[in-house]
Amino acid sequence: MTIAIGSENSFQTNPANRGQPVSFLPGHLASEFSVDFTGTTPMVWNLNGRTLAIATSATPCPNSITTSLVQDTTVVLGTPAANFGNATTLTVGDGSDAFVQFDRDQVRRTIGAGRYVAKASLIFTQASGTQPKIDALAMTKRWTELGATWNCANDTDASPSGQSCPPGNTWKLDRDDFTQKNPWLLHSAARSVVGTYAGGKVTFDVTRDIWNLLGSEGFQHPAAWALLKQTGSIGTAVLASRESGTAPQLVLTLATRPQTAAPMSMSVDTALKPAQATVPPLADGTTRTVATLQGPHGPQADFVERELLFNITSDAELPPILARWGGVVV
C-alpha cells in the first residue's frame, strides 16, 4: 500500500513531512523510522484516517549503543599453525596480530531506520604489556575464531602444529603496505586509524569503516579489523579478549537522519536507455530485461527488472523473504 505525504500521511506538528514511510508492507514492522521533536505538546502522526500520539515523556531512542564482538583471536608468526581463539587475551606486537569482528546484521537492526552512526569507537581493555602504536585496518577476507592461524583463515586441523587449509583460505600476513596482498584495506596517512591509550583502555575511531561496512561494502567484506603494530614502534600490547571478563566493545553514537522537505520522487524519461537491453536468460529461457535509473546529478545505474539481490546468512532466512515479496529463486 502506498500513502503519499499529505492529509492522510502527515504530522500535526510542523513539518508535516518528517521522513515517514509512504510505502507499507503487510504485517508488523518494528523500528521502521524515527524522528526528533521538542516541545510540551505531543506529536501526532495521522495515517490513513488513524492517529498516533507520541507523548513528550515517551521513551526516546538511544543516543548510543554498545555491542560486544562475536569473534576475536590472535595469530602468531612463531607458531603459524596454532589457533588462539579461546584465549582470554589478544596480543599485538612483532609477529603477532589480533583480529576482531562484530555482527553487522545485529548492529543494523539495533540502529533501526531513520538513524545513522555519527561516531564509532572500538574499545579494548589493556591487560598488560606496553603501549606500542597500533593500526586498526578493516579486513577484506573472512576468517573463523577457532580456525584462524598465521597461515590460514580457517584451518580445520585443530592441532597446534598440523594444518588443513581449504582452498581459498590461505593468506599473507607479513605486512606489506606497498601491495594489496594482505587481507586488509590500507588507509592513507590522513585516514589512518591509530589506537589511543587512556585509563587502561585503547580506543580506535572506526567511524568511516563502520559507514562503509554498514553499507554495500559489508556484503563483500567481513565486519572485522586487524590490529597491527606499526612498523618501527616498540613494545607489545596485551588486550582483554571477549573470552575474558572485560570483552572488547564497539560503541556507536547515533543521530537521526535530517528531515527532508519533500518525499523522493521519480519521473519517466523514455529517452534514457541502459547500456544493454537484456542480460543472458534464465535456465528456462525467460528473458531478463535491463532498465536504468539516473540520479539528479547525472550518474546512471543499470539493473535487471523484477530481480532483487538479498544477502542471507542461512537458508532458513529465505522462505520469509520469498513469501513477503512473492518471489522465486532464479
Steps between C-alpha positions, in 0.01 A plus 500: 500500500621850416384808692666818376602783729192716546183515708492118535869471595627794700602630840287767667803675641694657213669391291228264380759296314756357743634225278222255586438203267268530202505130401369239743542123494259260674577395858653658808827683429699635795755785496410613150583867551571757768457876541628767736260748663493743790227693676235454767221354286484150350590446138219331302542286190192483275497194279211382283232630737676384818711698744793417725595745774861495620527656846792718596564250779529207259813288524752653261708303256850432642769753421758224497522123495773268618550158349752231579705332232399158370850381407856582604832322489876544482725359227871446562784474248707279733224235515339542157265201530376573853162654577434725801127558462424381856765716668395768749743753350588648160866574430625770262875518448783384276374193314169505684174649367148508645176464302157611622150488347149623585153393382412740217135390474442537875638853496284598203188367674583682823558832325165480322380706206535877497812489718866507409837456669656836586805344666633146552764400753667163540610471865729245666612456859878467528588194707877548507800589285611835366334757274629465144330684217228273359316533169144370458447394137166384358536141378414373153510123562265295715643287782382292795582544868599136553665455161708812434878451512796689360484283187127447455169684544322179598732212587279195559783307673460588867847375602757774578751373245289336229329689221207438268424818309209471252547658156466877506578530872874563488612857561811718528537673839855631468412870482565647158356851458621524141279226357144376543604149610399538865137426603426856611441844350777756513421858607673817394704672771217751550248223557708258707320352801749498787414394854493753782598387851321646803376367834607143434316493167605526137244658267478510121279745308353269235216730391585504132551122496157449660335723241649279229427169674136584572459586133563295188863426595369281782371251242851452362717518812470371856412755769844451648830672574861392522702660781861539392796662672640784293837437338774649719284519811639336813329262742208259519141569605297226668125572482204323663307278257129423493573181699617716793280687746559829315420429136581751223211725405376687197334823617281683248377857550172541310313792347176546306518550127419856388130547423430569136269773376343276237480126432722346237339507158572341164405575143505287185745600227444285192818638342712344774640162390709234680837397361343170386137397457524153653734269690535122445164326555414270788539123466137469385554758229325790679615835362671733749440862404734777613371838620686808617482784752666838488563714807445876519870567445547274198625154612311218330455146640371200307312212667304189404126556522298304760810348662625564853828398662490396867791423731408221744701312762303173479239330280247534783475875429390444141136377532372813684665720239342310213161508673511875561608588148310223319830403345686197370871421501656546158 
